[in-house]
Amino acid sequence: MSSPEPEELPEPASLRFLRVLVTVLTGVMIAGITLILGLIWMSYSNARAPLPEVITLPDGTEATAYTQGNDWYAVVTAEDEILIFDRATGDLRQTLRIESGW
């Protein structure tokens, strides 16, 4: 003799709603964590090496502007020169004299 089949009761609407809600919230949490990790990764992949606390300029030189690249930084002086420094060592790489076009 076979055992009687258990009756399947209909699923209440509130339980169905709760199941869908939990599934949607799980998906939103996974997407949010993925987005946050992606933003952190992008932030650190574009990070540059820090600049030195103090930039030592040659005696009598007055800085008027500053800019930077991936592995260098430059200081424009009041004497119309551009001093390019190595970011890692702080050594002066190159000096460019700005010629007047007048």
Helices and strands as residue ranges (DSSP letters): H 13-45, E 63-68, E 72-77, E 81-86, E 92-97
